[in-house]
Amino acid sequence: MADEPAWLAAARAKLGTREAPGPANSPTIMGWAKRVGNKALGMVYNADSVPWCGLFVATCMHEAGIKPAPIAVRAKAWATWGLALSIDELAPGAVLVFERPGGGHVGFYDGETATAYRVLGGNQGDAVSCAWIAKERCVARRWPSDQPLVGSRVRLASTGAKLSSNEA
């Protein structure tokens, strides 16, 4: 879309990217880790079996020239990055952070119904995809501090789609 932020366009371009099955590693995902670098990720990232939602968000931000969260591979590190947004300020590309069993999850706001956010994220079903995540699980809504807020909330009709319950 023409008016969406560059990092969201980078995310859309990666839709369908998948983990490698079994003990193999996706060269694409491992390439993201190499390009973003250990310093930004906060660790040596050596297997796509390690949760990679934070790596995905960091990669999209990096491609847009925006500094990622410290220890960007950790989903919850994004909860204090950038500027906080109120629910009414949400716009496509906002970074959403969620609680999940065993940790957190991070992805980009891509719309909403009354009860769920449509999240464009990595490591959702072992792929870059759009998933529906309950609003009640959202613990932070963020925007890059050096970028103007563009766009507004995207209200979607209820789809009856199944809600994601664990994005690991």
N, C-alpha and C positions, 0 to 999 in steps of 0.2 A: 504494500500500500504506500502511496506517495507521501502521506503525512505522518507515517510512523517513525519512531526513532531508529537510528542506524543499528543499534544493538538488537532491536526486535526483528529488523529485516535480516540481520545475520543469523538470528535464531531460526527464523522461518526457512532460510536456505539450508538448514541442517535437518529439517524434518525428515524422518525415516532413517536417520543414521542409527545403527544398531550395535550393541555389544557383540563380540565374537562368541560363539557358543563354546561351552566347556572351558578348558584351560587356556585356549588361545586368547589373544588380545586384538581388539580392533585397531588396525594401524591408524585409522582416522582419529579415534579417541586418544590414542597414545600420542599422536601428532599434536593434538590440542595441548596436551600436558607439556610437551616439549616446547611449543611456541610460547605458551604463557609463562612457563619456567617455574622451577622449584621455589624461588624466592617469593613470587606472588602467591603460589599455591600453599606455601607454608610447609611443604613436605615433598619428598620424592614420590611421585605418583608412578607406580610401576605395574599396574594391572587394572583392566576395565571391570574387574570383579569388585574393586573398591568403589563405594558409592561415588558417582560422578556428576550429580546434579550441580554441585558447586563449581566443578570444573567447566561444565557446559555454560553456566552463567558467566564465569570469569572469561571464557573464550569469547563469548559474544561481546562483552564489554571491552575486552582487549582489542578486538577487531574494530570496534568503534572509537578506539583511542581513549578509553575511559579506564582509570585505575580501578582494579577490582578490590574487593574487601580483603583485609589482612587475613591470612590463612583461608583463602578463597575456596579451597576444596571442602571446607566444613560449611554445611548449609546454614547453620545458625550464626556463623560469622557475618552473614549478610544482614542480620537483624539490627545491627547498629551502624551499618555502612550508609553513606549518603544522607539524604534528608527523609525524615518520617513523613508519611502521607496519611491524611485522614481518609476514612472510607469514601467520603464525597469527592476527594481529589484524585481518585484512581483514574489512570489512563493506560491505554495499551503500552506495554513495555515496563510498567511498574514491577519492581522486584517484590515477590511475595514469599514469605518464609512461613513454613508450617511445622507443627509438631507431628511426629509419627512415632510408632512404637520403635524404641531403640535409638531415636535421634531426631533429625529434622529433615526438611526437604525445602528446596528453593527453586523457583521458576519465575516465568514472566506472566503477568496479567494479560489475558486475551479476551476477557468478557466475563459475564456473570448472569446467574439466575437469582431468584430470591434467596436461595440457600447454598449455592456453590459458585466457586470461581472456575472458569476455564483457564487452565494453566498450560502454557507452552514451556515444556521443560525437558531436561535430559534425565535419563535413568527412570523413566516412567514406562514400566513394562519392558525394561532393558533397551529402551530406544528413546530418541528424541520424538516426542509426540505431544498431542494435546490431551489433557486429562481433566476430569471434573473432580475438584477437591472441596469438601465441605468448608464453608466460611468459618465455622466455629473452630477449625483447626489452625486458622491463620493467626500467627503471633506478631507479624510485622509486615508493613507495607512501606517500601522505600523507593527513592528516586535519586539518580546521580546528582550530587550537590552542585556540580558545575554545569548542569544542563537545564534549559528552560523546560518547564512542564508543558507538554503538548498533548492535545486530545482530551477526552473526557471518558467517563464510565460508558461501558458498552453493555447495555441490558439486552439479554437474549431470552427468547421464549424457553420455558422449561422443556427439556428434551427427553426426560425420563431415562437419561443415560445413567449407568451405574457409577457411583462415586468411587474414586480410588481410596483405598484404605491403608496401603503401605507401598511407598514408591521405591523402596530399597531394591 
